């Protein structure tokens, strides 16, 4: 079902999710990825890391750290209406005796009831706070490299990067 899962794209409620970000400091962003009902939490986390790497690169850095991360899910429900179907069958007979007429009959009704059905969809979401790290502090901070994240996820999610960015 990966074809139906949320694509790597800006968040759009009409297409079923995506990423968004807000700057929270000169060197930090909160990145949020919302998935649809066909998206795994692993996918939302990978897309959040990929978006974080893009923001890091776009702000002139090569490394970032995840300061905080929260996974949560939203839920939606769809209820189908209940319904019933009835079928009646019967038979009758009539006869006359003299100037009198007699009739008898039998009827049976069968009703089938289908109760309302509730369908629940779980949609994974992740919110990450990422901080850009200068090259000289990357090792000390155990930072993720933009190149490493691009190498892992750029092709998987259809993001085109320069060859030297994915090393």
DARAJO-V872381 format. One record per residue. NEAR is the number of other C-alpha atoms within 12 Angstrom. Layout:
near=NEAR
near=NEAR
//
This chain:
near=10
near=16
near=11
near=15
near=27
near=36
near=31
near=37
near=27
near=23
near=26
near=18
near=16
near=10
near=19
near=25
near=31
near=37
near=38
near=31
near=27
near=21
near=21
near=15
near=13
near=16
near=26
near=28
near=33
near=33
near=41
near=37
near=48
near=46
near=45
near=36
near=29
near=23
near=32
near=28
near=28
near=21
near=32
near=43
near=33
near=36
near=45
near=45
near=45
near=44
near=40
near=47
near=43
near=36
near=33
near=38
near=28
near=16
near=23
near=18
near=29
near=34
near=39
near=41
near=34
near=29
near=23
near=17
near=22
near=22
near=24
near=21
near=22
near=20
near=17
near=15
near=14
near=13
near=13
near=13
near=13
near=13
near=13
near=13
near=13
near=13
near=13
near=13
near=13
near=13
near=12
near=13
near=12
near=12
near=13
near=11
near=9
near=7
near=7
near=9
near=11
near=13
near=13
near=13
near=13
near=12
near=12
near=13
near=12
near=13
near=13
near=13
near=13
near=13
near=13
near=13
near=13
near=13
near=14
near=14
near=18
near=21
near=29
near=32
near=37
near=35
near=35
near=37
near=31
near=36
near=34
near=39
near=31
near=25
near=20
near=14
near=18
near=20
near=16
near=14
near=19
near=18
near=28
near=33
near=34
near=39
near=29
near=23
near=35
near=37
near=27
near=24
near=30
near=30
near=18
near=19
near=28
near=16
near=24
near=18
near=24
near=15
near=14
near=13
near=25
near=24
near=16
//
